[in-house]
């Protein structure tokens, strides 16, 4: 594949054939070589064929192969003449990351690590099946109002909404367009972690790069944090499946052709497009509420283990960001504001200082950007910066370099657990066997991903977090 080097970590795939825009890849030479080993770069090219796409088909430094879009793909389409594609959101609609910061330090955790991890193990529902912290009767209200409905039901605090993207409620949600099958799959999963790469980690701040931003975010050296990574569970998966089927059948009617059927799409301003956006927003509301409820239970677990109210421990929300959504946003094109449908699949918003979507207390600093690494390595907190070249987007994590089947063949789960615990990471798995699917060797180097984000002008480093305990599905 032809690649033109534009800068130290910026590469362009020239537009050719049916591409409407070029591809733009943010990667070091090492990360680029990893991306070239699967179909991810070919998917960047495929996405560039979408009707109404503007500027470029972007690839974040954690890019790897996905369904339709690469994971780590960003594409903005005009809402007047462009399309919306479920493949640009993914099956786990509004999967994202929530980070809590406590007033505990590393030594505090070490003294009570077993008690804390046992409480988290006991309280956090996880795995492939059912199990939840919230009553099924709350589901309808959650689909309409997201985390606000969970707050009104007694979970979390008002401040949590202030520090959550979109205040935890996606606009335009219509619960009536969520199918019965989607409700059946997700109805008993509200307040649950799921499986796969989803996790709850206890982490310690082990490096602060930007002290002012860290202080604004509530992070301090050697402070204990809790990071939660999960999404919309079976409800989101079924919602994506439902609309892929609908759009696949509708494309011929709109005379849309794409190089990969997994890029099924329809005009944003079509009945099918608007119905998908309404369903996607309702599924996103499930995910906002899901992480909100899990954070509440994590606070209660710490409180029970330490014998004090969680409010005495801090446990304040740093931020909650999604990395699988399509958002209607206004961006400047050719010197004028234009409404775009910004698809971020495995990519987060990374709005810079002054952006009106940020809470007042963070507006002068920029948005917290949460980049989880692999189990047993590290995670990064970045911040949005001015002049982001990819519609205010940044990487969402380390990104896989090895399939789950390959990882399973390399080591057994109990071997992975032994190595993690020898390195000082307490592990509470839902399935010991499946630990090897998420072993550190299955992922890219998160430090390298964070470094490229900074060098490419996507986001700036604030603090590095290392895991000391992990709860997995």
Secondary structure as GFF3:
##gff-version 3
##sequence-region A 1 473
A	DSSP	beta_strand	4	5	.	.	.	ID=ss1
A	DSSP	beta_strand	10	13	.	.	.	ID=ss2
A	DSSP	beta_strand	22	26	.	.	.	ID=ss3
A	DSSP	alpha_helix	29	35	.	.	.	ID=ss4
A	DSSP	alpha_helix	40	47	.	.	.	ID=ss5
A	DSSP	beta_strand	53	64	.	.	.	ID=ss6
A	DSSP	beta_strand	71	78	.	.	.	ID=ss7
A	DSSP	beta_strand	83	84	.	.	.	ID=ss8
A	DSSP	three_ten_helix	86	88	.	.	.	ID=ss9
A	DSSP	beta_strand	96	105	.	.	.	ID=ss10
A	DSSP	alpha_helix	106	111	.	.	.	ID=ss11
A	DSSP	alpha_helix	113	123	.	.	.	ID=ss12
A	DSSP	three_ten_helix	136	138	.	.	.	ID=ss13
A	DSSP	alpha_helix	139	145	.	.	.	ID=ss14
A	DSSP	alpha_helix	147	152	.	.	.	ID=ss15
A	DSSP	alpha_helix	158	162	.	.	.	ID=ss16
A	DSSP	three_ten_helix	165	168	.	.	.	ID=ss17
A	DSSP	three_ten_helix	175	177	.	.	.	ID=ss18
A	DSSP	alpha_helix	180	186	.	.	.	ID=ss19
A	DSSP	beta_strand	199	208	.	.	.	ID=ss20
A	DSSP	alpha_helix	211	217	.	.	.	ID=ss21
A	DSSP	beta_strand	223	230	.	.	.	ID=ss22
A	DSSP	alpha_helix	233	250	.	.	.	ID=ss23
A	DSSP	three_ten_helix	261	263	.	.	.	ID=ss24
A	DSSP	beta_strand	266	267	.	.	.	ID=ss25
A	DSSP	alpha_helix	271	306	.	.	.	ID=ss26
A	DSSP	three_ten_helix	310	313	.	.	.	ID=ss27
A	DSSP	beta_strand	316	322	.	.	.	ID=ss28
A	DSSP	beta_strand	324	333	.	.	.	ID=ss29
A	DSSP	beta_strand	336	345	.	.	.	ID=ss30
A	DSSP	beta_strand	347	349	.	.	.	ID=ss31
A	DSSP	three_ten_helix	360	362	.	.	.	ID=ss32
A	DSSP	beta_strand	368	371	.	.	.	ID=ss33
A	DSSP	beta_strand	379	384	.	.	.	ID=ss34
A	DSSP	beta_strand	393	395	.	.	.	ID=ss35
A	DSSP	alpha_helix	404	410	.	.	.	ID=ss36
A	DSSP	alpha_helix	413	422	.	.	.	ID=ss37
A	DSSP	beta_strand	426	429	.	.	.	ID=ss38
A	DSSP	three_ten_helix	433	438	.	.	.	ID=ss39
A	DSSP	three_ten_helix	440	442	.	.	.	ID=ss40
A	DSSP	alpha_helix	446	455	.	.	.	ID=ss41
A	DSSP	beta_strand	459	472	.	.	.	ID=ss42
###
